[in-house]
Amino acid sequence: VWTAQSLAHNRAKAKAIGLPYLVRWISPINPFWLLWGSSYVRLCRRLGIATENLTRIYSYGWEANERARIHVDYGNAFVVVHPGGIQLCISSAEVIYDILQRRSDFRRNMEEFGVLNVYGKNLSTTDDQEWQRHRKMTAVTFTEKNNEVVWQQSLLQAKGMLGYWMQHSAEPIRSTHQDSKTFTLNVLAAALFNKVYPFDDSRIKTVESKEVDNSYQYRRSLSTILSSIIQIFIFGEQGLRAWWLPKSWKEAGIAMSTFRSYILDLMNEERAYLSQGKTDHQHLVARLVRACEEEEQQPAKESTTTNDSKKMTLTEEEIISNLFVYAFAGNDTTAIALTNLITHLAANPETQEWIADEINFYLDNDDSNSWSYSTFPKLKRCAAVVMETLRICHPLSQLVKTTNATSQPLKIDGKTYMLPPETSIHCSLPALHTHPRYWGSDPMAWNPQRFIDNAGSFPEEILAADTSEHFMPWAWGQRVCPGKRFSQVELVAVLAALFRDWRVEPVRERGETVEEARIRVWEASLVVDHEGHMLHEMVDPEAVGLRWRRSKTGRGGTR
Ligand code: HEM
């Protein structure tokens, strides 16, 4: 009864706006749906009993799977009504631009970001002055010096990852998604926490070594938290201790305290370093601990005059929470992008040759440890491949805003609509990035060359901007991704290390031809979901078996 009443109320609100609307009977934040909704939709589809509506707008990730298609059917803006509220879905560059500009009218939807408050408030879950404090304190780490560390570590980790694949080359590699996560976790630990870990596969370690190894402690706890974030959101750390919960859920609670002690150990190490009078560390943990200590040492007189909201420091809990959110935002996003990149390149062998030509032109030394960071901006074709893959498969998918407690006018296709309070607004990157209006009649064609102008001689080639009115994989404006360059450097470096001398191909299955195998892996990459977690990942990554072989035209090994 309650559901029907809420739905009727929300339907009336949607109707009053005057835009087309679609109705779903289950709220996306219904706890049962959060845990099993997409699986239910997939089951209905397999049994052939899914309605068109269920197929199109009920699963987690439906907007990413529909891309621009649903907007071609229902318009640049339409409303989805459910018992929990109304959601405006937008694909128009002009309207998205307007929304991102009107920062105080359309604010971050904190309800949908609440999941990230695992350790309390942080950069991602605050607004206004409080957000500014978190942003200012953390974003200073993202310097070119730090990007150089990202470049070197990415080359090193890529070498380790390739070595691991070679050791297992007798079988198709079906672990690209997991290996990409190990890769990004290690790069991030080096660049933000000053911890260098070798690329090793945690699955081949013994139980005894796992207990004493803090690379394992960090990777295991963080990936458990990231993959159980919905359970953590629903039950909280304490609630996850309940005896009746499944073991894997209880492990999420344990992972939360393991990750907290890992960060506290890093902070204590940094405090010990500071107590020796040394202040040269520039990584994120060091900067945060230093700022925190400096604040504590301010004379009492000064601290009483400090305006709390303006003070530029963070508490210990806030540091933990921010380090978690950077680890969240910086790991799986990049790991998912890397898995998609490798899959898209496996489906497009001619593009592998296209980037290999560029890589070999600039990097003629076999020793990747000696490759200079100054090469990064020259690898424009590699950057174009990254942009094209993010265009088609974006790990985040939506920029989510809200009107909060006030109504807001919004101009769409020349007409002004009044949005009621508490309208959730989804600016759809997959729709924007594949709309025929911006990308031509074949927007789903994977073609990195679209981002290169003046093709021909490498130094003269021109790379398109990574952000434009209809392309914004790292968002733009006030809340632009602070890790934009970090992830670009990381992904370009790994492409250089892998594709200079190696090529990847899909392993054929059940008598299919090479061409059929390529089409199969490409199509597998397009079907995504985020049931139980926050980012859009391929639903069945293990269905993609890959084989790496040395290039016939390459110059040597990956020493
Ligand atoms: C391919 C990789 C990446 C993509 C596609 C990406 C994309 C984005 C996007 C679209 C946003 C805006 C979200 C919104 O407004 O709702 C964002 C925010 C953010 N990103 Fe990234 N990102 C990537 C990698 C990284 C990395 C490597 C880091 C850090 C090491 C990072 C840290 C953050 C943080 C902390 C925020 C929140 C900023 C704020 O709210 O002020 N990201 N990212």
Residues whose N, C-alpha, C, O or C-beta is under 5 A from the ligand:
A	BS01	HEM	L123 S124 V325 Y326 A329 G330 T333 T334 A337 L396 Q398 L399 V400 M472 P473 W474 A475 R479 V480 C481 P482 G483 F486 S487
